[in-house]
Amino acid sequence: MKIEPKMPIKVRKASILLAMSGGVDSSVAACLLKEQGFDCHGATMKLFDRKMDCRTSEKTCCSLSDIEDARSVAYRLNIPFYVFNFVDDFEKHVIKRFIETYQQGMTPNPCIDCNRYIKFERFFRRSQELDFDCMATGHYARIERDNGSGRYLLYKAIDTEKDQSYVLYAMTQRQLAQTVFPLGGYRKKEIREIALQNGLTTAAKKESQDICFVSDGDYAAFIERHSDRITQCGDFVNKNGHVLGQHRGLIRYTIGQRKGLGIAHPIPYYVCSLEPNSNTVVLGNEADLYSQSLEAVDVNLIATDRIEKPIQVAAKIRYRQKEEPAIVKQIEENRIRVTFDKPQRAITPGQAVVLYDGDLVIGGAVVTTI
C-alpha cells in the first residue's frame, strides 16, 4: 500500500530511531517512516524489573507482552529492533516523582513526566549516542519550523480527539528540531486502516488507558507499597476549620473528589484543598471548587523565550478538558499567573496548565497554587 505523507519531512533518507510501545500507533508510525524513505530502526523501553509489582493488563502500556508486540511489528516490516533498559531512570524520574507529589498533597501527571524525562530525555539522548539523525514517536501532534524566527513550533494534531500536545509541552527546541511525529496529520480511524491493510498484529489492539505502573487504579495502595513513609490519618475540616471527620491519608484524595469521603451530609461535600502542613483535607460544596486564577512554576515556553507582557491565550488545566480563554502573565523567570475569563472547576496543584494560541502550543507549567 502506497502511503502519502501527511507531515512535513525535515530530512529525506535520514536515519531515525522510533520509540515503539507495542501499540497500533507506534506500529503504524514505523510503517509510515519506512514508506517515506527513512532508515528506520525501532526500539522499546523496558521500564519495570522484577522488584516492581506493577500489574500488567491490556489497558496499560510498557508490559513484557508489549515488547513482544513491538518486536513482531519490527520483524514484519524488516527494520532493526532494540530493547533499552531504562528501569532506573523510570523509577527515579516517574515513579518516585509520582509518589512524592501525592505525598505533598498534589495530584501528578506521570505521563507528562514520562515524556519529559524518559522519551524526550533518556530515549532522545540514546538516539544521539547511537548517531541517529532524528527520533520519532507515535504521538498525535505536529512539529513545524517557523522560517521567520527559526524556532521549532509544536501544534495540535489534525485529529483533535486524539491530540496529545498537552503532554508534550515540556519539549525543548533541540528536541523538537530532532523529533518526528508521523501521525500528526492522520486521524485515528486512518491509522487503524493502515495497520489492517499492512497486516500488523497490533491493528486491533486496544488503547492503553491506565497509568502503566498502577494498572488496577489504586494509587494509594501503590504508594504505600513503594514508600517508607507511613500514611497518616488526619482531619476533614470545612473552610472555617471546623472538624467534620477523619480522613485516611492525603494520598487518597484529590481536588474535586466527592466519593469515598465517608461523611454523611444533606448537601454533598467535595475535596476543595489538601493541606500537608496540617495534614488536613478541606471540604466544601461544589461552588467552593471554582477558582478564576492559578499560579504555575517550572515554566517551559515553546513559541517564545519569554512572555514579555500579559497575553490572551486558551489555557488547558487537564488532558481531557478543553481549553478556556485566559490572560497569562509571566511574573518571574520560572512562574506564571493565569487568570481565566470565567471561574474554572477543580484547578488542581500538580497538574499541568498548557497554553495555546489556536492549534499552537505556547508552552506550559505545573500548577502550584490557586
N, C-alpha and C positions, 0 to 999 in steps of 0.2 A: 504493500500500500504506500503510495507516494503521499507524504505529509507536507503540506505547505506551512512554512514557519509563520507564527503569529507573534514573534518577539523580535526586537532589534538584536541582530547578531553583532557583537563587538569585534570578534576576531574569527575569521574563517579558518578552518582546518586547525584550530588551536587544540592543545591538549587540555582536557578538563576532567576533574575529579568530582564525581557525583555522589552525594550522600544518599544512600538507598536505605529506606526504613523497612522495606519489605511490604509496603502498601502499594495500591494501584497508582497513586500519584507519582512517586519517585520511579516506579517501573516504567510508566509512560514517558516520564522525563528522559530516561535512558534511551528509549526508543526514538524520541524526537531529536535528541542530541546526535545520535548516530546517523539518523536520516539527514540531518543538516550538515554533516561533514566534520563534526568534531572527532578528535581522537579521544573517545570517551572511556574512562575507567570508572568502575563502581566500587563503593566502599560502605560497609555498615559499621556502626559504632557499637561495641559491646560496653554496656553501661552498668551491668549488675554482675556480681560474683556470688559464690555460694554462701558467703556470710550474710548477704542480704536476704530477707524473707519476702521480697517483692513477689506478689502473687499474680501470675500472668493470666490473661483472659483475652478473648478475641476482641475486646473493646480497647485494649491497650496497644502500644507500640513497643519496639525495642526488646521483645522477648527472643528466646532462642529460636522459636519457630519463625519469627520474622526474619532472622538472619538467614535461615534456610530458604525462605521465600525469595529474598533478595538474591541469594546465590543462584537460585533456579532461573530467575529472570536474566541475570547476567550471562549465565550459560546459554540460554536460548538466543540471546542477542549477540553472543560471541564477543563479549567485552571482558577484559580482565577484572577480577574481583578481589577485594581485600576485606579483612575484618580488623578494625583498630580497637585496641583495648584502652578505653577512656574511663574505666571504673573509678579510679581515684579522683579524677577531675570531676566526674559527675557527682560523686559523694560530697566533695568539698564545695563545689560551686552551685549545686542544685539542691541536693537533699539536705545538707547542713543549713543552707540559707532558708529553705522551706521550714525546717524545724524552728530555727531561731526567730524567724519572722512571726510565726504563730505564737511563740512564747513571749514575744514583745507586745502582744495584743493587736497585731495587724494580720491582714489576710494576703498572702503572697500569690504571685502568678508564676509557678515554676516553669511553665512553657516559655515565658519570656527569658528567664534565666538560662534555660537550656539552649535557646537560640543564641543568646548573648555570649555565654561562656563556653559552650560546648561546640555547637555547629559553626558559629562565626568567629570563634577564637581558637579553640583547640583543633577542630577539623580544618579550619581555614589555614592555620599555621602548618598543619601536616601537609596540606596540598602544596604549600610553598616549599617545605622541606624536600618534597618529592619532585620539585621542579615542574609542577603543572602551571599552565598559563592562567587558568581560572578554576573556580569550584562552582558547583551547581547544587540546587536542592529542588524538591518538588513543591515548594511553597507557591501559593497563589498570590502573586504580587508582580509588579513590573519595575524595572530599573531603566532609566534613560539619562543620558548625559546632556546637560544644558550647554550648548555651544557658546553662549554669551559669557556665562560665569565660569565655565569649566567644571562645575560641580556635577556630581552624580546624584540623581534625584530618585526617590522612592515613591511609587504610585500604587494605588489600589489595583487589584486585578480587575479584568473585564467582568468576571463573574462575581458580582458584589455579595452574593450569598456565601461564597467560599473565600472571599478576600481574607488574607492573613497579614496585611500590612501592620495591623495593631501590634502583633507580637514581634515585629521586625524593626521597631522604631529605634532601637539602640545601635543599629549598624553604622559603622564609620565610613568616611569617604573611601578609604583604602579598601575596605571590604566590599563596598558597593561597586567599586571600579573593577574588581576581580571576581564578581559573582554573576551567575546567570540564573534566571528563573524561567525555565522553558514553558511553564504552564500559565503564565500571567495573561496571555491573550486567548486562553481557551475557557470554555465552560465545562463544569464537571461532567455533564452528560456526554460531551465530546471525548473527554478523557476515557470514560468507560467504553465508549465505542471503539476508540483506537486500541485499547487493551484487548478487547474481544477480537477485533479484526487481525491483530498480530499474535493471537494465541497465547497471551501472557497469563500465567497461572493466577495472578493477583486480580484479574479482571472483575471478579465478583466479590472480592474481599471487602468486608465491612469496614466502615470508618473507625479509626481509633477515637474514643471519646473521653475516657478517664485519664487521670494523671497516671503515667506508666508505672510508677512505683507505689501507687496506692490504688490498686485496681478494684478493691472492694468498697472504696469511697469512705472508709473510716479513718479520717485524717488523725483524729485524736489518738486512736489505738496505735497507729503507725508511729506517731511522735513519741508516745510513751515507751514503745519497744526500742526506739533508737536514740533515746536521750537519757543521760544520767540524772537529769533534773526531775524531781518528784512533782507531779501536778498538784497544786494546792487549791483546795476549795475556798470559796470566799462569798461575799455578799452580793446579791442582786439589790440595787438601790434605784430609786426614782431620781429625777433630775434635781430634787431638793435634798437628796442624801438620805431619805428615809429607807430603811431596810425592808425589802419585800420578801426576802427568802434567801436560800443558799444556792450558789452555782457550783458546778462540778469541775471547774478549771477553765481559765481563759481560752485554752486551745480548742474548746468545744463550741465556741461561739464566733459569729461574725456579724457585722453591721447589717441590719435589716432582717435578721433571723426572727422568726415567730414561733416555729415548732420546737419542741424539746425543752422548753423552759421549765415546765413543771409547776407553773403558778396559775392558780385559778383566779380569774378576774372577769367581771362583766364585759369590759372592753379589752380586746386583745393587747397584750404587751409585745413590743418589739425591742430587739437589741439596738440601742442608739449609740453606745460607745463602750470601749473596753479600756479600763484604767489599770495598767500593770503596776504602777507605783503603789496603789492601794489594794490591788487585786480585787477590784470590783467591776461588775458589769452593770452599766446604766441602762435601765429600761424606760420606755415611754410609749406614747401612742404613735400611730402612723404619721401624723403631722410632724412629730418631732424628728422624723427621718430626713426631712427635706432641708437642704443647705444650698446656698446660692454661690458659694465660693470655696476654693481649696488652695492649699499651697503644696508644691511638689518639689522634690530635690533629685539629685543625680540626673541632671538635665542632659539630654543628647539632642542636638539640633542637626537636621539633615539639609534643609533647604537654605539655611543661612548660618553664619557663625554666631550671631547674637541677635536677640530681639531688641532693637535699639529703642523702640517706643511701643506703647500698647497697640496691639493689632487685633482685628476681628478674625476669629477662627471658628472652626467647628471642632468641638472637643468631645472625645470619647473616653468614658471612665471604666468601661468593661468591654471585653472582647465581643460579647453577644448583644451589646447595646448600641443603638445608633448615635451618631454624633449630635451634639446640641450647640446652638450658637453661643459664643462666649467671647470675652475680651481676655487676652493673655498679656501679662506684663512680666518682664524679667527683672526681679527685684534684687538679685545678687547673681554672681557669676554662675552659681550652681543651684539657683532656686527661682521658681516662677510662681506667680499667682494667677489663677484662672477664675474669672467671675462670669457666671452664666447669665444669660438673659432671663431665664426662669429657674427657680429652685429645682435641684435635682435630688432624686430619691436615693438614699443609702450610699453616699460617697464613702469609699472605704479606704483607709490608710493601708498601704502595702500594695494596692493595685496600681496600675499604670494609667496616667492620663496621656492620651495621644492627640496631637493637634493636627488638623487638616485644613487645607485650602482646596475645596473640591476633592479631587482624587489625589492630590499631592500631600504627602506626609511632611509637615513642617518639622516635627520632632516629638519628643515625649519626655516624661519624667515619672518618678514614683511619688504617689500621694503620701504626704506625711501628716498634714493637719487639715481640718475642715472648719 
